[in-house]
Amino acid sequence: MKNYLGEFEELILLTIGVLGSEAYGVSIKDEMLERTSKKPSIGALHTGLQRLEIKGYIQSWEGGATAERGGRKKRYYKLTNLGMETLKNAHELRNQMFDDLTKLAWNG
């Protein structure tokens, strides 16, 4: 598999895809907590986001400043075509391996 994803990277990509236009740091962290009961540190999340952007799996941009954030801007994220393709490949590989495992378990 040419574009290997670690578990944490995969979770970040999946979460960005699920959140769509509302994918920014805090919303990604909250969604991951809700779905996995794991609470990543904001530092680990930002490191993962930077790594995924360097690899070309996501793109980011700054939204407008808001009063609720003291005039600071949110950084939003979206999946790229390469990111989506990489997620699909990871999913297919996992399904193939699970199918092979269950065949062996039933026959072995």
N, CA, C and O atoms as CSV, one atom per row, in Angstrom:
chain,resi,resn,atom,element,x,y,z
A,1,MET,N,N,0.852,-1.177,0.000
A,1,MET,CA,C,0.000,0.000,0.000
A,1,MET,C,C,0.891,1.231,0.000
A,1,MET,O,O,1.676,1.418,0.930
A,2,LYS,N,N,0.790,2.064,-1.008
A,2,LYS,CA,C,1.752,3.142,-1.146
A,2,LYS,C,C,1.508,4.320,-0.210
A,2,LYS,O,O,2.466,5.006,0.148
A,3,ASN,N,N,0.297,4.578,0.193
A,3,ASN,CA,C,-0.004,5.697,1.092
A,3,ASN,C,C,-0.522,5.160,2.417
A,3,ASN,O,O,-1.728,5.163,2.665
A,4,TYR,N,N,0.391,4.697,3.271
A,4,TYR,CA,C,0.004,4.108,4.544
A,4,TYR,C,C,-0.448,5.187,5.518
A,4,TYR,O,O,0.161,6.253,5.612
A,5,LEU,N,N,-1.522,4.896,6.239
A,5,LEU,CA,C,-2.021,5.788,7.284
A,5,LEU,C,C,-1.904,5.108,8.636
A,5,LEU,O,O,-2.242,3.934,8.783
A,6,GLY,N,N,-1.425,5.847,9.616
A,6,GLY,CA,C,-1.484,5.380,10.989
A,6,GLY,C,C,-2.912,5.548,11.493
A,6,GLY,O,O,-3.713,6.256,10.883
A,7,GLU,N,N,-3.224,4.897,12.607
A,7,GLU,CA,C,-4.588,4.950,13.148
A,7,GLU,C,C,-5.025,6.387,13.447
A,7,GLU,O,O,-6.139,6.782,13.104
A,8,PHE,N,N,-4.157,7.161,14.080
A,8,PHE,CA,C,-4.513,8.526,14.450
A,8,PHE,C,C,-4.747,9.394,13.212
A,8,PHE,O,O,-5.700,10.171,13.160
A,9,GLU,N,N,-3.871,9.254,12.221
A,9,GLU,CA,C,-4.048,10.006,10.969
A,9,GLU,C,C,-5.364,9.635,10.295
A,9,GLU,O,O,-6.090,10.501,9.806
A,10,GLU,N,N,-5.656,8.356,10.276
A,10,GLU,CA,C,-6.899,7.896,9.661
A,10,GLU,C,C,-8.116,8.476,10.387
A,10,GLU,O,O,-9.073,8.913,9.749
A,11,LEU,N,N,-8.073,8.476,11.702
A,11,LEU,CA,C,-9.177,9.054,12.477
A,11,LEU,C,C,-9.345,10.545,12.183
A,11,LEU,O,O,-10.467,11.036,12.066
A,12,ILE,N,N,-8.235,11.254,12.065
A,12,ILE,CA,C,-8.322,12.677,11.741
A,12,ILE,C,C,-8.980,12.867,10.378
A,12,ILE,O,O,-9.891,13.684,10.237
A,13,LEU,N,N,-8.530,12.123,9.382
A,13,LEU,CA,C,-9.098,12.251,8.027
A,13,LEU,C,C,-10.585,11.908,8.030
A,13,LEU,O,O,-11.390,12.632,7.443
A,14,LEU,N,N,-10.951,10.816,8.683
A,14,LEU,CA,C,-12.359,10.422,8.733
A,14,LEU,C,C,-13.200,11.505,9.412
A,14,LEU,O,O,-14.303,11.818,8.965
A,15,THR,N,N,-12.671,12.063,10.483
A,15,THR,CA,C,-13.404,13.093,11.217
A,15,THR,C,C,-13.581,14.347,10.372
A,15,THR,O,O,-14.660,14.941,10.367
A,16,ILE,N,N,-12.542,14.755,9.662
A,16,ILE,CA,C,-12.657,15.915,8.769
A,16,ILE,C,C,-13.724,15.651,7.720
A,16,ILE,O,O,-14.535,16.528,7.422
A,17,GLY,N,N,-13.730,14.454,7.161
A,17,GLY,CA,C,-14.739,14.113,6.153
A,17,GLY,C,C,-16.146,14.156,6.705
A,17,GLY,O,O,-17.060,14.638,6.036
A,18,VAL,N,N,-16.333,13.658,7.916
A,18,VAL,CA,C,-17.656,13.636,8.546
A,18,VAL,C,C,-18.138,15.055,8.866
A,18,VAL,O,O,-19.316,15.368,8.697
A,19,LEU,N,N,-17.225,15.905,9.327
A,19,LEU,CA,C,-17.606,17.267,9.719
A,19,LEU,C,C,-17.843,18.195,8.532
A,19,LEU,O,O,-18.534,19.206,8.663
A,20,GLY,N,N,-17.277,17.860,7.383
A,20,GLY,CA,C,-17.472,18.700,6.205
A,20,GLY,C,C,-16.981,20.120,6.437
A,20,GLY,O,O,-15.843,20.326,6.862
A,21,SER,N,N,-17.832,21.099,6.160
A,21,SER,CA,C,-17.429,22.503,6.224
A,21,SER,C,C,-17.216,23.012,7.645
A,21,SER,O,O,-16.779,24.147,7.832
A,22,GLU,N,N,-17.517,22.197,8.643
A,22,GLU,CA,C,-17.339,22.602,10.049
A,22,GLU,C,C,-16.098,21.959,10.684
A,22,GLU,O,O,-16.007,21.862,11.908
A,23,ALA,N,N,-15.150,21.523,9.858
A,23,ALA,CA,C,-13.953,20.859,10.375
A,23,ALA,C,C,-12.876,21.883,10.721
A,23,ALA,O,O,-12.196,22.404,9.838
A,24,TYR,N,N,-12.729,22.164,12.006
A,24,TYR,CA,C,-11.646,23.002,12.525
A,24,TYR,C,C,-11.157,22.347,13.808
A,24,TYR,O,O,-11.793,21.413,14.296
A,25,GLY,N,N,-10.057,22.806,14.359
A,25,GLY,CA,C,-9.393,22.127,15.466
A,25,GLY,C,C,-10.301,21.615,16.566
A,25,GLY,O,O,-10.318,20.416,16.843
A,26,VAL,N,N,-11.057,22.503,17.199
A,26,VAL,CA,C,-11.882,22.101,18.335
A,26,VAL,C,C,-13.000,21.153,17.902
A,26,VAL,O,O,-13.295,20.188,18.606
A,27,SER,N,N,-13.622,21.415,16.760
A,27,SER,CA,C,-14.710,20.529,16.321
A,27,SER,C,C,-14.182,19.135,15.987
A,27,SER,O,O,-14.861,18.138,16.232
A,28,ILE,N,N,-12.980,19.065,15.431
A,28,ILE,CA,C,-12.364,17.770,15.130
A,28,ILE,C,C,-12.092,17.021,16.438
A,28,ILE,O,O,-12.409,15.838,16.563
A,29,LYS,N,N,-11.507,17.717,17.398
A,29,LYS,CA,C,-11.210,17.106,18.700
A,29,LYS,C,C,-12.485,16.619,19.380
A,29,LYS,O,O,-12.520,15.504,19.899
A,30,ASP,N,N,-13.529,17.443,19.384
A,30,ASP,CA,C,-14.799,17.067,20.022
A,30,ASP,C,C,-15.458,15.872,19.341
A,30,ASP,O,O,-15.979,14.983,20.013
A,31,GLU,N,N,-15.437,15.849,18.017
A,31,GLU,CA,C,-16.045,14.739,17.266
A,31,GLU,C,C,-15.290,13.444,17.521
A,31,GLU,O,O,-15.898,12.384,17.669
A,32,MET,N,N,-13.959,13.530,17.572
A,32,MET,CA,C,-13.160,12.337,17.856
A,32,MET,C,C,-13.472,11.811,19.255
A,32,MET,O,O,-13.573,10.600,19.451
A,33,LEU,N,N,-13.624,12.698,20.216
A,33,LEU,CA,C,-13.967,12.288,21.579
A,33,LEU,C,C,-15.334,11.617,21.612
A,33,LEU,O,O,-15.504,10.573,22.241
A,34,GLU,N,N,-16.301,12.213,20.937
A,34,GLU,CA,C,-17.659,11.658,20.930
A,34,GLU,C,C,-17.708,10.276,20.295
A,34,GLU,O,O,-18.403,9.390,20.793
A,35,ARG,N,N,-16.987,10.086,19.216
A,35,ARG,CA,C,-17.067,8.827,18.471
A,35,ARG,C,C,-16.148,7.735,18.994
A,35,ARG,O,O,-16.440,6.550,18.830
A,36,THR,N,N,-15.039,8.120,19.624
A,36,THR,CA,C,-14.051,7.113,20.037
A,36,THR,C,C,-13.795,7.068,21.535
A,36,THR,O,O,-13.133,6.150,22.019
A,37,SER,N,N,-14.301,8.033,22.269
A,37,SER,CA,C,-14.026,8.188,23.700
A,37,SER,C,C,-12.550,8.453,23.976
A,37,SER,O,O,-12.095,8.324,25.113
A,38,LYS,N,N,-11.808,8.821,22.946
A,38,LYS,CA,C,-10.404,9.212,23.106
A,38,LYS,C,C,-10.326,10.726,22.962
A,38,LYS,O,O,-10.962,11.312,22.086
A,39,LYS,N,N,-9.539,11.349,23.832
A,39,LYS,CA,C,-9.411,12.798,23.820
A,39,LYS,C,C,-7.979,13.164,23.438
A,39,LYS,O,O,-7.102,13.205,24.301
A,40,PRO,N,N,-7.734,13.432,22.159
A,40,PRO,CA,C,-6.372,13.792,21.768
A,40,PRO,C,C,-6.019,15.177,22.306
A,40,PRO,O,O,-6.879,16.051,22.411
A,41,SER,N,N,-4.759,15.360,22.641
A,41,SER,CA,C,-4.333,16.698,23.045
A,41,SER,C,C,-4.382,17.599,21.816
A,41,SER,O,O,-4.234,17.130,20.687
A,42,ILE,N,N,-4.586,18.876,22.039
A,42,ILE,CA,C,-4.659,19.803,20.912
A,42,ILE,C,C,-3.312,19.855,20.186
A,42,ILE,O,O,-3.267,20.054,18.972
A,43,GLY,N,N,-2.208,19.674,20.937
A,43,GLY,CA,C,-0.883,19.653,20.308
A,43,GLY,C,C,-0.703,18.469,19.374
A,43,GLY,O,O,-0.194,18.617,18.263
A,44,ALA,N,N,-1.124,17.286,19.830
A,44,ALA,CA,C,-1.026,16.087,18.983
A,44,ALA,C,C,-1.915,16.231,17.760
A,44,ALA,O,O,-1.535,15.834,16.658
A,45,LEU,N,N,-3.100,16.801,17.955
A,45,LEU,CA,C,-4.013,16.995,16.829
A,45,LEU,C,C,-3.414,17.943,15.804
A,45,LEU,O,O,-3.450,17.662,14.606
A,46,HIS,N,N,-2.862,19.066,16.261
A,46,HIS,CA,C,-2.282,20.028,15.319
A,46,HIS,C,C,-1.063,19.454,14.603
A,46,HIS,O,O,-0.846,19.737,13.425
A,47,THR,N,N,-0.272,18.657,15.300
A,47,THR,CA,C,0.864,17.991,14.652
A,47,THR,C,C,0.358,17.045,13.561
A,47,THR,O,O,0.903,17.016,12.457
A,48,GLY,N,N,-0.679,16.279,13.873
A,48,GLY,CA,C,-1.267,15.372,12.877
A,48,GLY,C,C,-1.834,16.129,11.689
A,48,GLY,O,O,-1.650,15.718,10.544
A,49,LEU,N,N,-2.521,17.226,11.951
A,49,LEU,CA,C,-3.089,18.039,10.868
A,49,LEU,C,C,-1.989,18.588,9.965
A,49,LEU,O,O,-2.120,18.564,8.741
A,50,GLN,N,N,-0.917,19.077,10.557
A,50,GLN,CA,C,0.204,19.592,9.761
A,50,GLN,C,C,0.817,18.493,8.910
A,50,GLN,O,O,1.114,18.701,7.734
A,51,ARG,N,N,1.005,17.323,9.508
A,51,ARG,CA,C,1.596,16.185,8.783
A,51,ARG,C,C,0.716,15.784,7.596
A,51,ARG,O,O,1.216,15.521,6.503
A,52,LEU,N,N,-0.601,15.742,7.825
A,52,LEU,CA,C,-1.531,15.364,6.757
A,52,LEU,C,C,-1.578,16.407,5.651
A,52,LEU,O,O,-1.745,16.067,4.480
A,53,GLU,N,N,-1.431,17.667,6.015
A,53,GLU,CA,C,-1.415,18.715,4.989
A,53,GLU,C,C,-0.133,18.644,4.158
A,53,GLU,O,O,-0.172,18.827,2.941
A,54,ILE,N,N,0.989,18.383,4.805
A,54,ILE,CA,C,2.250,18.229,4.075
A,54,ILE,C,C,2.172,17.066,3.088
A,54,ILE,O,O,2.698,17.151,1.978
A,55,LYS,N,N,1.514,15.980,3.495
A,55,LYS,CA,C,1.360,14.813,2.619
A,55,LYS,C,C,0.361,15.061,1.485
A,55,LYS,O,O,0.291,14.274,0.541
A,56,GLY,N,N,-0.406,16.144,1.571
A,56,GLY,CA,C,-1.376,16.459,0.528
A,56,GLY,C,C,-2.738,15.822,0.721
A,56,GLY,O,O,-3.546,15.812,-0.208
A,57,TYR,N,N,-3.017,15.285,1.919
A,57,TYR,CA,C,-4.290,14.617,2.182
A,57,TYR,C,C,-5.395,15.587,2.592
A,57,TYR,O,O,-6.579,15.281,2.454
A,58,ILE,N,N,-5.002,16.764,3.098
A,58,ILE,CA,C,-5.972,17.790,3.478
A,58,ILE,C,C,-5.475,19.154,3.021
A,58,ILE,O,O,-4.292,19.343,2.737
A,59,GLN,N,N,-6.400,20.093,2.960
A,59,GLN,CA,C,-6.086,21.501,2.713
A,59,GLN,C,C,-6.682,22.304,3.850
A,59,GLN,O,O,-7.697,21.918,4.429
A,60,SER,N,N,-6.046,23.428,4.170
A,60,SER,CA,C,-6.573,24.280,5.229
A,60,SER,C,C,-6.673,25.716,4.753
A,60,SER,O,O,-6.011,26.125,3.799
A,61,TRP,N,N,-7.517,26.469,5.440
A,61,TRP,CA,C,-7.663,27.895,5.182
A,61,TRP,C,C,-8.190,28.552,6.445
A,61,TRP,O,O,-8.771,27.898,7.311
A,62,GLU,N,N,-7.975,29.854,6.534
A,62,GLU,CA,C,-8.466,30.594,7.692
A,62,GLU,C,C,-9.843,31.153,7.405
A,62,GLU,O,O,-10.099,31.702,6.334
A,63,GLY,N,N,-10.728,31.003,8.385
A,63,GLY,CA,C,-12.046,31.615,8.312
A,63,GLY,C,C,-11.962,33.044,8.841
A,63,GLY,O,O,-10.886,33.528,9.193
A,64,GLY,N,N,-13.090,33.696,8.889
A,64,GLY,CA,C,-13.128,35.059,9.393
A,64,GLY,C,C,-12.981,35.108,10.904
A,64,GLY,O,O,-13.286,34.142,11.603
A,65,ALA,N,N,-12.512,36.237,11.393
A,65,ALA,CA,C,-12.382,36.448,12.838
A,65,ALA,C,C,-13.766,36.584,13.455
A,65,ALA,O,O,-14.680,37.134,12.840
A,66,THR,N,N,-13.911,36.078,14.676
A,66,THR,CA,C,-15.193,36.177,15.373
A,66,THR,C,C,-14.998,36.802,16.743
A,66,THR,O,O,-13.949,36.636,17.366
A,67,ALA,N,N,-16.005,37.519,17.208
A,67,ALA,CA,C,-15.943,38.144,18.529
A,67,ALA,C,C,-15.857,37.093,19.628
A,67,ALA,O,O,-15.161,37.292,20.624
A,68,GLU,N,N,-16.559,35.975,19.455
A,68,GLU,CA,C,-16.542,34.922,20.468
A,68,GLU,C,C,-15.162,34.336,20.678
A,68,GLU,O,O,-14.889,33.757,21.730
A,69,ARG,N,N,-14.283,34.476,19.689
A,69,ARG,CA,C,-12.907,33.970,19.793
A,69,ARG,C,C,-11.920,35.111,20.034
A,69,ARG,O,O,-10.717,34.955,19.823
A,70,GLY,N,N,-12.433,36.254,20.474
A,70,GLY,CA,C,-11.549,37.387,20.755
A,70,GLY,C,C,-10.889,37.939,19.507
A,70,GLY,O,O,-9.773,38.457,19.567
A,71,GLY,N,N,-11.568,37.831,18.380
A,71,GLY,CA,C,-11.032,38.337,17.122
A,71,GLY,C,C,-10.091,37.387,16.403
A,71,GLY,O,O,-9.549,37.719,15.349
A,72,ARG,N,N,-9.895,36.199,16.977
A,72,ARG,CA,C,-9.007,35.227,16.313
A,72,ARG,C,C,-9.769,34.473,15.232
A,72,ARG,O,O,-10.991,34.331,15.288
A,73,LYS,N,N,-9.016,33.994,14.250
A,73,LYS,CA,C,-9.605,33.243,13.136
A,73,LYS,C,C,-9.498,31.747,13.396
A,73,LYS,O,O,-8.563,31.281,14.046
A,74,LYS,N,N,-10.471,31.003,12.876
A,74,LYS,CA,C,-10.424,29.540,12.911
A,74,LYS,C,C,-9.712,29.047,11.666
A,74,LYS,O,O,-9.832,29.642,10.595
A,75,ARG,N,N,-8.969,27.955,11.810
A,75,ARG,CA,C,-8.362,27.292,10.650
A,75,ARG,C,C,-9.234,26.085,10.330
A,75,ARG,O,O,-9.400,25.183,11.152
A,76,TYR,N,N,-9.785,26.085,9.126
A,76,TYR,CA,C,-10.666,25.015,8.664
A,76,TYR,C,C,-9.879,24.040,7.798
A,76,TYR,O,O,-8.853,24.388,7.214
A,77,TYR,N,N,-10.387,22.806,7.730
A,77,TYR,CA,C,-9.723,21.737,6.977
A,77,TYR,C,C,-10.723,21.010,6.100
A,77,TYR,O,O,-11.902,20.898,6.434
A,78,LYS,N,N,-10.228,20.514,4.964
A,78,LYS,CA,C,-11.046,19.662,4.106
A,78,LYS,C,C,-10.162,18.588,3.488
A,78,LYS,O,O,-8.958,18.772,3.310
A,79,LEU,N,N,-10.794,17.463,3.165
A,79,LEU,CA,C,-10.087,16.374,2.493
A,79,LEU,C,C,-9.775,16.770,1.062
A,79,LEU,O,O,-10.578,17.431,0.403
A,80,THR,N,N,-8.608,16.366,0.582
A,80,THR,CA,C,-8.291,16.499,-0.835
A,80,THR,C,C,-8.699,15.200,-1.530
A,80,THR,O,O,-9.065,14.226,-0.871
A,81,ASN,N,N,-8.635,15.191,-2.841
A,81,ASN,CA,C,-8.905,13.952,-3.579
A,81,ASN,C,C,-7.919,12.858,-3.169
A,81,ASN,O,O,-8.303,11.697,-3.031
A,82,LEU,N,N,-6.653,13.225,-2.973
A,82,LEU,CA,C,-5.649,12.256,-2.548
A,82,LEU,C,C,-5.980,11.713,-1.153
A,82,LEU,O,O,-5.809,10.522,-0.892
A,83,GLY,N,N,-6.449,12.577,-0.268
A,83,GLY,CA,C,-6.843,12.136,1.071
A,83,GLY,C,C,-7.991,11.151,1.023
A,83,GLY,O,O,-7.979,10.141,1.726
A,84,MET,N,N,-8.989,11.443,0.189
A,84,MET,CA,C,-10.132,10.539,0.061
A,84,MET,C,C,-9.710,9.210,-0.553
A,84,MET,O,O,-10.154,8.150,-0.112
A,85,GLU,N,N,-8.861,9.265,-1.563
A,85,GLU,CA,C,-8.362,8.039,-2.204
A,85,GLU,C,C,-7.560,7.199,-1.206
A,85,GLU,O,O,-7.675,5.973,-1.184
A,86,THR,N,N,-6.765,7.855,-0.398
A,86,THR,CA,C,-5.964,7.153,0.603
A,86,THR,C,C,-6.858,6.484,1.644
A,86,THR,O,O,-6.591,5.354,2.053
A,87,LEU,N,N,-7.914,7.170,2.074
A,87,LEU,CA,C,-8.875,6.561,3.004
A,87,LEU,C,C,-9.559,5.349,2.383
A,87,LEU,O,O,-9.722,4.319,3.037
A,88,LYS,N,N,-9.955,5.472,1.130
A,88,LYS,CA,C,-10.604,4.340,0.455
A,88,LYS,C,C,-9.661,3.150,0.366
A,88,LYS,O,O,-10.072,2.013,0.597
A,89,ASN,N,N,-8.395,3.403,0.033
A,89,ASN,CA,C,-7.411,2.321,-0.059
A,89,ASN,C,C,-7.206,1.639,1.289
A,89,ASN,O,O,-7.107,0.414,1.359
A,90,ALA,N,N,-7.141,2.427,2.359
A,90,ALA,CA,C,-6.977,1.855,3.701
A,90,ALA,C,C,-8.186,0.996,4.058
A,90,ALA,O,O,-8.040,-0.083,4.634
A,91,HIS,N,N,-9.363,1.469,3.719
A,91,HIS,CA,C,-10.599,0.731,3.997
A,91,HIS,C,C,-10.624,-0.599,3.232
A,91,HIS,O,O,-10.956,-1.642,3.796
A,92,GLU,N,N,-10.272,-0.548,1.956
A,92,GLU,CA,C,-10.258,-1.770,1.134
A,92,GLU,C,C,-9.239,-2.778,1.654
A,92,GLU,O,O,-9.525,-3.973,1.719
A,93,LEU,N,N,-8.062,-2.307,2.022
A,93,LEU,CA,C,-7.034,-3.210,2.543
A,93,LEU,C,C,-7.510,-3.884,3.828
A,93,LEU,O,O,-7.362,-5.095,3.993
A,94,ARG,N,N,-8.074,-3.101,4.728
A,94,ARG,CA,C,-8.565,-3.649,5.994
A,94,ARG,C,C,-9.672,-4.660,5.753
A,94,ARG,O,O,-9.693,-5.712,6.392
A,95,ASN,N,N,-10.590,-4.363,4.843
A,95,ASN,CA,C,-11.676,-5.303,4.541
A,95,ASN,C,C,-11.146,-6.602,3.940
A,95,ASN,O,O,-11.599,-7.688,4.302
A,96,GLN,N,N,-10.181,-6.489,3.018
A,96,GLN,CA,C,-9.604,-7.692,2.412
A,96,GLN,C,C,-8.919,-8.562,3.465
A,96,GLN,O,O,-9.077,-9.782,3.479
A,97,MET,N,N,-8.166,-7.921,4.336
A,97,MET,CA,C,-7.459,-8.682,5.370
A,97,MET,C,C,-8.440,-9.312,6.358
A,97,MET,O,O,-8.227,-10.440,6.801
A,98,PHE,N,N,-9.508,-8.598,6.706
A,98,PHE,CA,C,-10.502,-9.160,7.614
A,98,PHE,C,C,-11.210,-10.338,6.960
A,98,PHE,O,O,-11.462,-11.353,7.609
A,99,ASP,N,N,-11.532,-10.206,5.674
A,99,ASP,CA,C,-12.154,-11.325,4.956
A,99,ASP,C,C,-11.244,-12.544,4.966
A,99,ASP,O,O,-11.704,-13.664,5.191
A,100,ASP,N,N,-9.942,-12.331,4.721
A,100,ASP,CA,C,-8.988,-13.443,4.752
A,100,ASP,C,C,-8.913,-14.064,6.139
A,100,ASP,O,O,-8.839,-15.285,6.275
A,101,LEU,N,N,-8.932,-13.233,7.153
A,101,LEU,CA,C,-8.891,-13.719,8.529
A,101,LEU,C,C,-10.113,-14.582,8.848
A,101,LEU,O,O,-9.981,-15.657,9.434
A,102,THR,N,N,-11.286,-14.115,8.466
A,102,THR,CA,C,-12.485,-14.885,8.780
A,102,THR,C,C,-12.532,-16.188,7.996
A,102,THR,O,O,-13.033,-17.192,8.501
A,103,LYS,N,N,-12.021,-16.187,6.781
A,103,LYS,CA,C,-11.946,-17.451,6.021
A,103,LYS,C,C,-11.045,-18.445,6.738
A,103,LYS,O,O,-11.381,-19.625,6.846
A,104,LEU,N,N,-9.911,-17.977,7.224
A,104,LEU,CA,C,-8.990,-18.858,7.948
A,104,LEU,C,C,-9.596,-19.327,9.271
A,104,LEU,O,O,-9.434,-20.482,9.665
A,105,ALA,N,N,-10.288,-18.424,9.944
A,105,ALA,CA,C,-10.885,-18.786,11.234
A,105,ALA,C,C,-11.946,-19.862,11.064
A,105,ALA,O,O,-12.054,-20.757,11.903
A,106,TRP,N,N,-12.730,-19.792,9.994
A,106,TRP,CA,C,-13.772,-20.789,9.765
A,106,TRP,C,C,-13.212,-22.097,9.253
A,106,TRP,O,O,-13.799,-23.155,9.478
A,107,ASN,N,N,-12.068,-22.035,8.559
A,107,ASN,CA,C,-11.490,-23.245,7.985
A,107,ASN,C,C,-10.359,-23.843,8.822
A,107,ASN,O,O,-9.928,-24.971,8.587
A,108,GLY,N,N,-9.895,-23.082,9.786
A,108,GLY,CA,C,-8.698,-23.506,10.481
A,108,GLY,C,C,-8.899,-24.083,11.806
A,108,GLY,O,O,-7.933,-24.469,12.465
